Amino acid sequence: MTINPTQMADWEIAEHFEKNMLKISEIGKKLNLQEEELLPYGHYMGKVDYKSVLERHKNTKNGKYITITSITPTPLGEGKSTSTIGLLQGLGKRGKNVAAAIRQPSGGPTMGTKGSAAGGGLSQCIPLTQYSLGFTGDINAVSNAHNLAMTALTARMQHERNYDDETLLRLSKKARLNIDPKRVSIGFVIDFCCQSLRNIIIGLGGPKDGFTMESHFDIAVASEIMGILAICNDLKDMRERIGKIIVAYDRNGSPVTTRDLEVDGAMTAWLVDAIKPNVIQSLEGQPVFVHAGPFANISIGQSSIIADKVSLKLNDYHITESGFGADIGYEKMWNLKCHFSGLTPDAVVIVATVRALKSHGGAPEFVTGRPMPEEYKHESVEYVEKGTQNLLHHINIVKKSGIKPVVCINAFVTDTKAEIAKIKELCEHDGVRVAISNHWAEGGHGALELADAVLDACEDQKTFTPLYDWSMPVIDRISLVAKEVYGAADVDLSPAAKEKINQLEKSHNISDLGLCMVKTSLSLSDNPRLKGVPKDWTLKIRDVLYYGGAGFVVPVAGDISLMPGTGSNPAFRKIDVNTETGKVYGIF
């Protein structure tokens, strides 16, 4: 049967390939895993005993490390995950020993408008339903660990109100933590986009019903614990970081941690299995690691360091992705993930689409869930040429790290030869490799040009260099990222943000703290409506968060929430179950 992805939904394509997909034991053999290193979750999914693999391969040379990022995306995304799987399949067609690592999808986008990030068309990973709906339980474990901390905190506040010091000391190691109810740092988490939970009041009722105060929910993947899962190197590292999570401040302004609440050990217990990387497969049978799921606009935006280290020992080539555009996704790999892991990329791919370039070139703004404006359906070389300035800006970001990127033109059926030719002309004039990739329509065969360009790029001489030294003051780092990466003319920090940075620098060794910016993904600026390459603008930092366990200083720019909202035409309306077979349909 010939598959035409223009005539089938992603879930239908996945269902077709799932009839003949490899058992997880066969994927384990492809990775040369020993039998006890593969921990099956049913027939087609598994976890990997990373400690055994890394110990067994401690003297094995790493494979080539490739990361995929993109230009500033539209709300629909530009196909980074699809391109990641496409490149995986293309390298497989070239006979290379290769695997990829992607992030676990959050229930928010899966049930919203963006989909499950499994890829698409003939370049996706399977089994799609299990991958999209809970998978092996990692996000559930993160949510439970996080909410246990909040449970411990609110219970402690209630008990400190109701018990005297002698009773408290008899029940715990500390008599009184003196938690300031107005300085609670965390709320609860849920893995959906639920705007009605952004601001809540808890503890209503009587004295037995908890401590009454304002609180909130964030989306689960924004939890500091998810960031820790992405950057930790082993269970010991995770355990130490979990104990440093700041949940509140006392009335003297000192931090109260999960260790103070004596809940850090129990939180880590929820994560013993979650720290082990998951593995599934592409439509063409290559191994795909799936581990961690932080967003890049509100967190670090990377799959896990552990998955990368395992795959680099097991494969000659390993592909990962950095969420959203190079301004926030790749910047965080460059200056955060690589710092924590000690790894450096051998090649960087920037994904671009004609659709997004038209958006940056002045075509009418489109809204998810509504019909696409006609300008996106017909040829417009002028829009594309203007929009390519955004692509060139992202190319320059990657070049500043010491790597010359490969541009992947993720081809759509509506693209024209003239539009593609203009992108190639401008990129080649800028001195970078350009590859047209038809992986969505043709799978690995359509990604051969991209695969060849990346193979060549892996052999380039490069001098990978961080943008800044971690000993640099936080405000100087923010300014450097704003000007050198985003293209801002200046930075404006609110008085509250400045004060928080001053306090952090007085009380911590600043060289231990990484900068993890929070900013919209829809613009290089902090205003999602400014497309292309905005000029003469000021990055406004309204707040600064501190994640003590992850070791992140988190400047918050613009109007962005750690709890996204569900729009008026969500994906869940199209998802249902065949009650005769139990098959889920409608997921994309």
C-alpha positions as CSV (number, residue, x, y, z in Angstrom):
1,M,0.0,0.0,0.0
2,T,1.3,3.4,-1.0
3,I,0.9,6.0,1.7
4,N,-0.1,9.5,0.6
5,P,0.2,11.8,3.7
6,T,-1.9,14.5,1.9
7,Q,-4.9,12.1,2.0
8,M,-4.4,10.6,5.5
9,A,-4.3,12.1,9.0
10,D,-1.2,11.5,11.1
11,W,-3.0,9.0,13.4
12,E,-4.1,7.0,10.3
13,I,-0.5,6.9,9.0
14,A,0.8,5.8,12.4
15,E,-1.9,3.1,12.7
16,H,-0.9,1.7,9.3
17,F,2.8,1.4,10.3
18,E,2.0,0.1,13.7
19,K,0.7,-3.1,12.2
20,N,4.3,-4.1,11.3
21,M,6.4,-2.1,13.9
22,L,9.3,-3.8,15.5
23,K,9.0,-5.3,19.0
24,I,10.9,-3.3,21.6
25,S,13.3,-6.2,22.0
26,E,14.3,-5.7,18.3
27,I,14.9,-2.0,18.9
28,G,17.1,-3.0,21.9
29,K,19.1,-5.3,19.6
30,K,19.6,-2.4,17.1
31,L,21.1,-0.4,20.0
32,N,23.2,-3.4,21.1
33,L,21.6,-3.2,24.5
34,Q,22.2,-6.2,26.8
35,E,18.9,-8.0,27.8
36,E,18.9,-6.7,31.3
37,E,19.5,-3.1,30.1
38,L,16.2,-2.9,28.3
39,L,13.2,-2.6,30.6
40,P,10.1,-3.3,28.4
41,Y,6.8,-1.4,28.9
42,G,4.6,-3.7,26.9
43,H,5.6,-4.9,23.4
44,Y,6.7,-1.6,21.8
45,M,8.0,0.7,24.4
46,G,10.8,0.5,26.9
47,K,13.1,2.1,29.4
48,V,16.9,1.9,29.4
49,D,19.1,1.2,32.4
50,Y,21.3,4.2,31.7
51,K,23.8,3.4,34.6
52,S,24.6,0.0,33.1
53,V,25.0,1.4,29.6
54,L,27.3,4.2,30.6
55,E,29.4,2.0,32.8
56,R,29.8,-0.6,30.1
57,H,30.7,2.0,27.5
58,K,32.8,4.3,29.7
59,N,35.7,3.9,27.3
60,T,33.6,4.1,24.1
61,K,34.1,7.1,22.0
62,N,31.0,9.3,21.6
63,G,29.2,9.5,18.2
64,K,28.5,12.7,16.4
65,Y,26.1,15.0,18.2
66,I,23.5,16.9,16.1
67,T,20.8,19.3,17.3
68,I,17.9,20.7,15.5
69,T,16.4,24.1,16.1
70,S,14.3,26.5,14.0
71,I,13.6,30.1,12.9
72,T,11.0,32.0,15.0
73,P,7.9,29.7,14.6
74,T,4.3,30.4,13.8
75,P,1.8,29.2,16.4
76,L,1.5,25.9,14.4
77,G,5.2,25.2,14.7
78,E,7.6,24.6,11.8
79,G,8.3,20.9,12.1
80,K,11.3,20.5,14.3
81,S,10.2,17.2,15.6
82,T,9.1,16.1,12.1
83,S,12.5,17.2,10.8
84,T,14.3,15.4,13.6
85,I,12.6,12.1,12.7
86,G,13.1,12.8,9.0
87,L,16.8,13.3,9.4
88,L,16.9,10.2,11.6
89,Q,15.3,8.2,8.8
90,G,17.5,9.9,6.1
91,L,20.7,8.9,7.9
92,G,19.2,5.4,8.3
93,K,18.7,5.3,4.6
94,R,22.4,6.2,4.2
95,G,23.2,3.1,6.3
96,K,24.3,5.0,9.4
97,N,24.0,3.8,13.0
98,V,21.8,6.5,14.3
99,A,19.2,7.4,17.0
100,A,17.3,10.5,18.1
101,A,16.2,12.0,21.4
102,I,13.0,14.1,21.7
103,R,11.0,15.5,24.5
104,Q,7.9,13.8,25.9
105,P,4.7,15.6,24.8
106,S,2.7,17.5,27.3
107,G,-1.0,16.9,27.5
108,G,-1.6,20.6,27.1
109,P,-0.5,20.9,23.5
110,T,-1.6,17.4,22.7
111,M,-5.2,18.3,23.7
112,G,-4.8,21.9,22.4
113,T,-3.7,23.1,19.0
114,K,-0.1,22.1,18.5
115,G,-0.4,18.3,18.7
116,S,1.8,15.7,20.4
117,A,5.1,16.6,18.7
118,A,5.6,13.0,17.5
119,G,6.5,14.3,14.0
120,G,4.1,14.1,11.1
121,G,3.3,12.6,7.8
122,L,5.9,9.9,6.9
123,S,8.3,11.1,9.6
124,Q,6.9,10.4,13.0
125,C,7.5,8.1,15.9
126,I,5.3,5.2,17.1
127,P,3.3,3.9,18.9
128,L,1.5,7.3,18.6
129,T,-1.3,6.8,21.0
130,Q,0.7,5.6,23.9
131,Y,3.4,8.2,23.3
132,S,0.8,10.9,23.3
133,L,-1.3,9.8,26.2
134,G,0.8,9.3,29.3
135,F,3.5,7.2,27.8
136,T,5.5,5.4,30.6
137,G,4.3,7.8,33.3
138,D,7.2,10.2,33.6
139,I,5.1,13.4,33.5
140,N,2.8,11.8,36.1
141,A,5.8,11.1,38.3
142,V,7.0,14.7,37.9
143,S,3.5,16.0,38.8
144,N,3.2,13.8,41.8
145,A,6.7,14.7,43.1
146,H,5.9,18.4,42.6
147,N,2.4,18.2,44.2
148,L,3.8,16.2,47.1
149,A,6.1,19.2,47.9
150,M,3.1,21.5,47.8
151,T,1.2,19.1,50.0
152,A,4.0,19.0,52.6
153,L,4.3,22.8,52.5
154,T,0.6,23.5,53.0
155,A,0.3,20.9,55.7
156,R,3.3,22.4,57.6
157,M,1.7,25.8,57.4
158,Q,-1.5,24.5,58.9
159,H,0.3,22.6,61.6
160,E,2.4,25.6,62.6
161,R,-0.7,27.6,63.0
162,N,-2.4,24.9,65.2
163,Y,0.5,23.4,67.2
164,D,3.0,24.9,69.7
165,D,6.8,24.6,69.3
166,E,7.1,21.6,71.6
167,T,4.6,19.6,69.6
168,L,6.2,20.5,66.3
169,L,9.6,19.5,67.5
170,R,8.2,16.2,68.6
171,L,6.7,15.6,65.1
172,S,9.7,16.9,63.0
173,K,13.3,17.9,63.0
174,K,12.5,21.6,63.2
175,A,10.3,23.3,65.7
176,R,9.0,26.1,63.5
177,L,9.8,27.2,59.9
178,N,7.9,30.5,60.2
179,I,6.7,30.3,56.6
180,D,5.5,33.6,55.2
181,P,2.2,32.9,53.4
182,K,2.8,35.9,51.1
183,R,6.1,34.4,49.9
184,V,5.2,30.9,48.8
185,S,7.3,30.2,45.7
186,I,5.4,27.2,44.2
187,G,1.9,26.2,43.5
188,F,0.4,22.9,42.1
189,V,0.8,21.5,38.6
190,I,-1.4,19.8,36.1
191,D,-0.5,18.6,32.6
192,F,-3.2,20.6,30.8
193,C,-3.5,24.1,29.5
194,C,-6.1,25.3,32.1
195,Q,-6.2,29.1,32.4
196,S,-8.9,29.0,35.0
197,L,-6.3,27.5,37.5
198,R,-3.8,30.3,37.1
199,N,-5.1,32.0,40.2
200,I,-6.9,30.2,43.0
201,I,-7.7,30.3,46.7
202,I,-7.0,27.2,48.8
203,G,-7.8,26.1,52.3
204,L,-11.4,27.3,52.4
205,G,-13.5,25.8,55.2
206,G,-12.4,25.4,58.8
207,P,-9.1,24.8,60.7
208,K,-9.0,21.1,59.6
209,D,-9.2,22.1,55.9
210,G,-5.8,23.5,55.5
211,F,-4.2,26.9,55.4
212,T,-6.2,29.6,53.5
213,M,-4.2,31.5,51.0
214,E,-3.9,32.5,47.4
215,S,-2.2,29.9,45.1
216,H,-2.0,28.8,41.5
217,F,-1.4,25.9,39.1
218,D,1.3,25.8,36.5
219,I,1.5,23.3,33.6
220,A,3.4,20.2,34.7
221,V,6.3,20.6,32.2
222,A,7.0,24.0,33.7
223,S,7.8,22.4,37.1
224,E,11.3,22.9,38.3
225,I,11.4,19.1,38.7
226,M,11.0,18.7,34.9
227,G,14.0,21.0,34.4
228,I,16.0,18.9,36.9
229,L,15.0,15.7,35.0
230,A,16.4,17.3,31.8
231,I,19.8,18.4,33.3
232,C,20.6,15.8,36.0
233,N,23.4,13.3,35.3
234,D,22.2,10.5,37.6
235,L,20.0,9.7,40.5
236,K,22.4,11.1,43.1
237,D,22.6,14.4,41.2
238,M,18.8,14.4,41.0
239,R,18.4,13.7,44.7
240,E,20.7,16.5,45.7
241,R,18.9,19.0,43.4
242,I,15.4,17.9,44.6
243,G,16.5,18.8,48.2
244,K,17.5,22.3,47.1
245,I,14.1,23.3,45.6
246,I,12.9,26.5,47.3
247,V,9.2,26.2,48.1
248,A,8.8,29.4,50.2
249,Y,10.6,32.0,52.3
250,D,10.2,32.5,56.0
251,R,9.3,35.8,57.7
252,N,12.9,36.8,57.9
253,G,13.4,36.3,54.1
254,S,15.4,33.0,54.3
255,P,14.5,30.2,51.9
256,V,12.5,27.2,52.9
257,T,13.4,24.1,50.9
258,T,12.0,20.6,50.4
259,R,14.8,19.4,52.6
260,D,13.5,21.7,55.4
261,L,10.1,20.0,54.9
262,E,11.7,16.6,55.0
263,V,9.9,15.7,51.8
264,D,12.9,15.6,49.3
265,G,13.5,11.9,49.7
266,A,9.9,10.9,49.1
267,M,9.8,13.3,46.1
268,T,12.8,11.5,44.6
269,A,11.1,8.2,45.2
270,W,8.4,9.1,42.7
271,L,11.2,9.7,40.1
272,V,13.3,6.5,40.4
273,D,11.8,5.1,37.2
274,A,11.3,8.5,35.5
275,I,15.0,9.1,35.4
276,K,15.5,6.1,33.0
277,P,15.2,7.2,29.4
278,N,12.3,5.8,27.3
279,V,12.8,4.3,23.8
280,I,10.4,3.8,20.9
281,Q,10.9,3.9,17.1
282,S,10.4,5.9,14.0
283,L,8.1,4.7,11.2
284,E,11.1,3.2,9.5
285,G,12.4,1.4,12.6
286,Q,15.2,3.6,14.0
287,P,15.4,4.0,17.8
288,V,13.9,7.2,19.3
289,F,14.7,8.1,22.9
290,V,12.0,10.1,24.6
291,H,13.0,11.8,27.9
292,A,12.0,14.9,29.8
293,G,9.6,17.5,28.4
294,P,10.3,21.1,29.5
295,F,9.1,23.9,27.2
296,A,11.7,26.3,25.9
297,N,9.7,29.5,26.3
298,I,9.2,28.9,30.1
299,S,12.0,26.4,30.9
300,I,15.1,24.9,29.4
301,G,13.4,23.3,26.4
302,Q,15.7,20.3,26.0
303,S,15.4,16.5,26.1
304,S,17.5,14.9,28.8
305,I,21.3,14.9,29.2
306,I,21.0,11.3,30.3
307,A,19.3,10.2,27.0
308,D,22.0,12.1,25.0
309,K,24.8,10.5,26.8
310,V,23.4,7.0,26.4
311,S,22.6,7.4,22.7
312,L,26.1,8.9,22.0
313,K,27.7,5.8,23.4
314,L,25.4,3.5,21.5
315,N,25.4,5.2,18.1
316,D,27.6,6.8,15.5
317,Y,25.2,9.7,15.1
318,H,22.7,11.1,17.7
319,I,20.1,13.7,16.9
320,T,18.4,15.9,19.5
321,E,16.2,19.0,19.3
322,S,16.2,22.4,21.0
323,G,12.7,23.7,21.5
324,F,11.3,26.6,19.4
325,G,13.7,28.9,17.7
326,A,17.5,29.3,18.0
327,D,16.9,32.5,20.1
328,I,15.5,30.5,23.1
329,G,15.9,26.8,22.3
330,Y,19.4,26.6,20.9
331,E,20.6,29.5,23.2
332,K,19.7,27.3,26.1
333,M,21.5,24.3,24.7
334,W,24.5,26.4,23.9
335,N,24.8,28.1,27.3
336,L,23.0,25.8,29.7
337,K,22.7,22.2,28.6
338,C,26.2,21.9,27.2
339,H,27.5,23.4,30.4
340,F,25.7,20.8,32.6
341,S,26.6,17.9,30.3
342,G,30.1,18.7,29.1
343,L,29.0,17.8,25.5
344,T,29.2,20.0,22.5
345,P,27.3,19.6,19.2
346,D,29.0,18.6,15.9
347,A,26.3,20.0,13.7
348,V,23.3,22.3,14.1
349,V,20.2,22.3,11.8
350,I,17.9,25.3,11.5
351,V,14.4,24.3,10.3
352,A,12.6,26.9,8.1
353,T,9.3,26.8,6.2
354,V,8.0,29.0,3.5
355,R,4.9,29.5,5.6
356,A,6.8,31.0,8.5
357,L,9.0,33.1,6.2
358,K,5.9,34.6,4.7
359,S,4.6,35.4,8.1
360,H,7.8,37.2,9.0
361,G,7.8,38.9,5.6
362,G,4.5,40.7,6.2
363,A,1.8,38.3,5.2
364,P,-1.4,38.6,7.2
365,E,-1.2,37.1,10.7
366,F,-3.1,33.8,11.0
367,V,-4.8,32.4,14.0
368,T,-4.8,28.7,14.9
369,G,-8.2,27.1,14.4
370,R,-9.2,29.5,11.6
371,P,-8.8,29.3,7.9
372,M,-5.3,30.1,6.5
373,P,-5.2,33.4,4.7
374,E,-4.9,33.1,0.9
375,E,-1.4,34.6,0.9
376,Y,-0.1,31.4,2.4
377,K,-1.6,29.3,-0.4
378,H,-0.2,31.1,-3.4
379,E,3.3,32.0,-4.5
380,S,4.8,35.2,-3.0
381,V,8.6,35.4,-3.4
382,E,8.4,39.0,-2.1
383,Y,7.0,37.9,1.3
384,V,9.5,35.0,1.5
385,E,12.5,37.3,0.7
386,K,11.6,39.8,3.3
387,G,10.9,37.0,5.9
388,T,14.3,35.4,5.2
389,Q,15.8,38.2,7.4
390,N,14.5,36.2,10.4
391,L,16.2,33.1,9.1
392,L,19.5,34.9,8.6
393,H,19.3,36.3,12.2
394,H,18.9,32.7,13.5
395,I,21.8,31.6,11.4
396,N,23.9,34.3,12.9
397,I,22.9,33.2,16.4
398,V,24.3,29.7,15.8
399,K,27.4,31.1,14.1
400,K,28.2,33.0,17.3
401,S,28.5,29.6,19.1
402,G,31.3,28.7,16.7
403,I,29.2,26.4,14.4
404,K,28.1,27.0,10.8
405,P,24.5,25.6,10.7
406,V,22.7,23.6,8.0
407,V,19.4,25.2,6.9
408,C,16.7,22.6,6.4
409,I,13.8,23.9,4.2
410,N,11.0,21.7,5.6
411,A,9.0,21.4,2.4
412,F,5.2,21.8,2.2
413,V,3.1,20.8,-0.8
414,T,2.1,24.4,-1.4
415,D,5.7,25.7,-1.7
416,T,6.8,26.8,-5.2
417,K,10.2,26.4,-6.9
418,A,10.7,30.2,-7.0
419,E,10.1,30.5,-3.3
420,I,12.5,27.7,-2.5
421,A,15.1,29.1,-4.9
422,K,15.0,32.5,-3.2
423,I,15.6,30.9,0.2
424,K,18.5,28.9,-1.1
425,E,20.0,31.9,-2.9
426,L,20.0,34.1,0.3
427,C,21.3,31.3,2.6
428,E,24.1,30.3,0.2
429,H,25.1,33.9,-0.1
430,D,25.4,33.9,3.7
431,G,27.8,30.9,3.4
432,V,25.7,28.1,4.9
433,R,24.6,24.7,3.6
434,V,21.0,24.5,2.5
435,A,19.0,21.3,2.0
436,I,15.4,20.9,0.8
437,S,13.8,18.1,2.8
438,N,10.6,16.3,1.7
439,H,10.6,13.9,4.7
440,W,6.9,14.7,5.6
441,A,5.8,13.4,2.2
442,E,8.5,10.8,1.5
443,G,10.0,9.7,4.8
444,G,13.7,9.0,4.9
445,H,14.0,8.9,1.1
446,G,12.9,12.5,1.1
447,A,15.5,13.5,3.6
448,L,18.6,12.3,1.8
449,E,19.7,15.7,0.7
450,L,19.4,16.9,4.4
451,A,21.2,13.8,5.6
452,D,24.2,14.4,3.2
453,A,24.4,18.1,4.2
454,V,24.5,17.1,7.9
455,L,27.1,14.4,7.4
456,D,29.3,17.0,5.7
457,A,28.7,19.5,8.5
458,C,29.7,17.0,11.2
459,E,33.2,17.0,9.7
460,D,33.7,20.8,9.7
461,Q,36.3,22.3,12.0
462,K,34.5,24.2,14.8
463,T,35.4,26.2,17.9
464,F,32.3,25.8,20.1
465,T,32.4,28.7,22.6
466,P,29.7,29.8,25.2
467,L,28.3,33.2,24.9
468,Y,29.3,34.2,28.4
469,D,31.3,33.0,31.4
470,W,29.1,31.9,34.3
471,S,31.1,34.2,36.6
472,M,29.7,37.2,34.8
473,P,27.1,39.2,36.8
474,V,23.5,38.2,36.0
475,I,22.5,41.5,34.6
476,D,25.4,41.5,32.2
477,R,24.5,38.0,31.1
478,I,20.8,39.1,30.5
479,S,22.1,42.1,28.5
480,L,24.4,39.9,26.4
481,V,21.6,37.5,25.5
482,A,19.2,40.3,24.8
483,K,21.5,42.2,22.5
484,E,23.6,39.4,20.9
485,V,20.9,36.8,20.5
486,Y,17.5,38.6,20.4
487,G,18.8,41.7,18.7
488,A,17.5,44.1,21.4
489,A,18.8,47.6,21.6
490,D,18.6,47.8,25.4
491,V,17.3,46.0,28.5
492,D,14.9,47.4,31.2
493,L,14.7,45.6,34.5
494,S,11.9,46.4,36.9
495,P,12.9,47.5,40.4
496,A,11.7,44.1,41.8
497,A,13.8,42.2,39.2
498,K,16.9,44.2,40.1
499,E,16.4,43.6,43.8
500,K,16.0,39.9,43.4
501,I,19.2,39.7,41.3
502,N,21.0,41.7,44.0
503,Q,19.9,39.4,46.7
504,L,20.8,36.3,44.7
505,E,24.3,37.6,44.0
506,K,24.8,38.4,47.7
507,S,23.7,35.0,49.0
508,H,24.9,32.6,46.3
509,N,28.0,31.8,44.3
510,I,26.9,33.2,41.0
511,S,29.1,30.9,39.0
512,D,26.9,28.0,40.1
513,L,23.8,29.6,38.6
514,G,22.7,29.3,34.9
515,L,20.6,31.9,33.1
516,C,17.3,30.4,31.8
517,M,15.3,33.2,30.1
518,V,11.5,33.1,29.9
519,K,10.3,34.8,26.7
520,T,7.7,34.4,24.0
521,S,8.6,31.9,21.2
522,L,6.6,33.8,18.6
523,S,9.0,36.7,18.2
524,L,12.7,37.5,18.6
525,S,11.4,40.3,20.9
526,D,9.3,40.0,24.1
527,N,6.2,41.0,22.0
528,P,4.7,38.0,20.1
529,R,3.2,40.3,17.5
530,L,6.5,41.7,16.3
531,K,7.6,39.5,13.4
532,G,10.7,39.4,11.3
533,V,13.7,41.0,12.9
534,P,12.4,43.8,15.2
535,K,14.6,47.0,15.4
536,D,15.3,49.5,18.2
537,W,13.3,47.7,20.9
538,T,14.0,47.2,24.6
539,L,13.7,43.8,26.4
540,K,11.6,44.4,29.5
541,I,12.3,42.0,32.5
542,R,9.3,42.3,34.8
543,D,10.4,39.5,37.3
544,V,13.1,37.1,38.2
545,L,12.5,33.6,39.5
546,Y,15.1,31.4,41.2
547,Y,15.1,27.6,40.9
548,G,17.5,26.5,43.6
549,G,17.4,22.8,42.7
550,A,18.0,23.2,38.9
551,G,20.4,26.1,39.6
552,F,18.5,28.5,37.3
553,V,18.1,32.3,37.5
554,V,15.0,32.8,35.5
555,P,14.4,36.3,34.1
556,V,10.7,36.7,32.9
557,A,10.3,39.0,29.9
558,G,7.0,40.2,28.6
559,D,3.5,38.9,29.3
560,I,4.0,35.1,29.6
561,S,2.4,32.6,31.9
562,L,3.7,29.3,33.3
563,M,0.1,28.0,32.7
564,P,-0.9,28.3,29.0
565,G,-4.5,28.5,28.0
566,T,-6.8,26.3,25.9
567,G,-8.1,28.0,22.8
568,S,-11.5,28.0,21.2
569,N,-10.9,25.1,18.8
570,P,-8.8,22.5,20.7
571,A,-7.6,19.2,19.4
572,F,-9.5,17.2,22.0
573,R,-12.7,17.8,20.0
574,K,-11.4,15.5,17.3
575,I,-10.1,12.7,19.5
576,D,-12.2,9.6,20.3
577,V,-12.1,5.9,20.7
578,N,-13.5,3.0,18.6
579,T,-15.4,1.2,21.3
580,E,-15.2,-2.1,19.3
581,T,-11.4,-2.2,18.9
582,G,-10.2,0.2,21.6
583,K,-8.3,2.2,19.0
584,V,-7.8,5.9,19.6
585,Y,-8.2,8.2,16.6
586,G,-7.8,11.9,16.0
587,I,-4.4,12.4,17.7
588,F,-1.8,14.3,15.6
